[in-house]
Amino acid sequence: MRTPEAMVEYFAERIGLIYYHMPLAYGGSGAGVEVLLHAHHDAWAHLVEFDGDWRDAWWKRLEAEDCGSANFSHRYAMNHPGAPEAEVAAYVVKHWRVVSDELGVPIPHERLRAEFDEWGRERLK
C-alpha cells in the first residue's frame, strides 16, 4: 500500500499533468477538465487535511471571475458561445492553477516542463 506522502505526490503530479499536457486528452472537454481538476484537488486536500481550505480558495477564484453559481468551464462557455473546447479548457486550467498555487499544491513544475520539452509535445505554459 502507498504511503500518504506518495498519494499526495501522485495527486499533485496528476494535477500538473493536466496543466502541462494537453488538458483535453485527460478531460475530453472543458467541463471534463474542470471535473478532473476538482476531483484531484479534493483528493489532494483530503490527504493534507485542507478540506475546507481548498474550497475557500476555489470559491474565492470563482467569485473573482464573477462565475455566480457556475464553475469556470460553464461560465466561460456561457460568456463565449461557440468557443472551441481547447479555449474553454485553457481558461479552466488558468484559473485552477491559481487555486493550486494559493494552496501550495506541490506540483513538480520543473520536472514536468523538462519532460514535455524533451518529448517535444505541446503543452500549456
C-alpha positions as CSV (number, residue, x, y, z in Angstrom):
1,M,0.0,0.0,0.0
2,R,1.2,3.5,-0.8
3,T,2.1,6.0,1.9
4,P,0.0,9.2,2.4
5,E,3.1,11.1,1.2
6,A,3.2,9.1,-2.0
7,M,-0.5,9.7,-2.6
8,V,0.0,13.5,-2.1
9,E,2.8,13.4,-4.7
10,Y,0.6,11.3,-7.0
11,F,-2.3,13.8,-7.0
12,A,0.0,16.8,-7.3
13,E,1.6,15.2,-10.3
14,R,-1.8,14.3,-11.9
15,I,-2.9,17.9,-11.5
16,G,0.4,19.0,-13.1
17,L,0.0,16.6,-16.0
18,I,-3.4,18.1,-16.8
19,Y,-1.9,21.6,-16.6
20,Y,1.1,20.8,-18.8
21,H,0.0,18.1,-21.2
22,M,-3.0,18.7,-23.5
23,P,-5.8,19.0,-20.9
24,L,-8.4,17.8,-23.4
25,A,-6.5,14.5,-23.6
26,Y,-7.5,13.9,-20.0
27,G,-10.9,15.6,-19.7
28,G,-12.3,15.3,-23.3
29,S,-13.9,18.8,-22.9
30,G,-13.5,21.9,-20.9
31,A,-16.1,20.7,-18.5
32,G,-14.3,17.3,-18.2
33,V,-11.1,19.1,-17.4
34,E,-12.9,21.0,-14.7
35,V,-14.3,17.8,-13.2
36,L,-10.9,16.2,-13.1
37,L,-9.2,19.2,-11.5
38,H,-12.0,19.5,-9.0
39,A,-11.7,15.8,-8.1
40,H,-7.9,15.8,-7.9
41,H,-7.8,18.9,-5.8
42,D,-10.5,17.4,-3.5
43,A,-8.5,14.2,-3.0
44,W,-5.2,16.1,-2.5
45,A,-6.8,18.4,0.0
46,H,-8.3,15.5,1.9
47,L,-4.9,13.8,2.2
48,V,-3.2,17.0,3.5
49,E,-6.3,18.0,5.7
50,F,-7.1,21.1,3.7
51,D,-10.7,20.1,3.1
52,G,-12.2,23.5,3.7
53,D,-9.2,25.5,2.6
54,W,-9.3,24.2,-0.9
55,R,-13.0,25.0,-1.3
56,D,-12.4,28.5,0.1
57,A,-9.6,29.1,-2.5
58,W,-11.8,27.7,-5.3
59,W,-14.8,29.8,-4.3
60,K,-12.6,32.9,-4.0
61,R,-11.4,32.4,-7.5
62,L,-14.9,31.7,-8.8
63,E,-16.0,35.0,-7.2
64,A,-13.1,36.9,-8.7
65,E,-14.2,35.7,-12.1
66,D,-17.9,36.5,-11.5
67,C,-18.9,32.9,-12.1
68,G,-22.1,33.1,-9.9
69,S,-23.4,29.6,-9.5
70,A,-21.4,28.3,-12.4
71,N,-17.9,26.8,-12.4
72,F,-15.1,28.1,-14.7
73,S,-16.0,26.0,-17.7
74,H,-19.7,26.7,-17.7
75,R,-19.2,30.5,-17.1
76,Y,-16.7,30.7,-20.0
77,A,-19.0,28.7,-22.3
78,M,-21.9,31.0,-21.3
79,N,-19.9,34.1,-22.0
80,H,-18.3,32.8,-25.2
81,P,-20.9,30.7,-27.0
82,G,-19.3,28.5,-29.7
83,A,-15.8,28.7,-28.1
84,P,-13.7,25.7,-29.0
85,E,-13.2,23.2,-26.2
86,A,-9.5,23.9,-26.2
87,E,-10.2,27.6,-25.4
88,V,-12.6,26.6,-22.6
89,A,-10.0,24.1,-21.2
90,A,-7.3,26.8,-21.3
91,Y,-9.5,29.1,-19.3
92,V,-10.2,26.3,-16.8
93,V,-6.5,25.5,-16.4
94,K,-5.6,29.1,-16.0
95,H,-7.9,29.6,-13.0
96,W,-7.4,26.2,-11.4
97,R,-3.6,26.9,-11.4
98,V,-4.3,30.0,-9.3
99,V,-6.2,27.7,-6.8
100,S,-3.3,25.2,-6.8
101,D,-0.7,28.0,-6.3
102,E,-2.7,29.5,-3.4
103,L,-3.0,26.1,-1.7
104,G,0.7,25.3,-2.3
105,V,0.0,22.1,-4.2
106,P,3.5,20.6,-4.7
107,I,3.2,20.3,-8.5
108,P,6.6,19.2,-9.9
109,H,6.7,22.1,-12.3
110,E,10.3,21.8,-13.3
111,R,10.3,18.1,-13.9
112,L,7.1,18.3,-15.9
113,R,8.3,21.2,-18.0
114,A,11.5,19.3,-18.7
115,E,9.7,16.1,-19.7
116,F,7.4,17.8,-22.1
117,D,10.1,19.9,-23.6
118,E,12.2,16.8,-24.1
119,W,9.3,14.9,-25.7
120,G,8.6,17.9,-27.9
121,R,4.9,17.8,-27.2
122,E,2.5,20.7,-27.0
123,R,1.7,21.9,-23.5
124,L,0.1,24.8,-21.9
125,K,2.6,27.2,-20.4
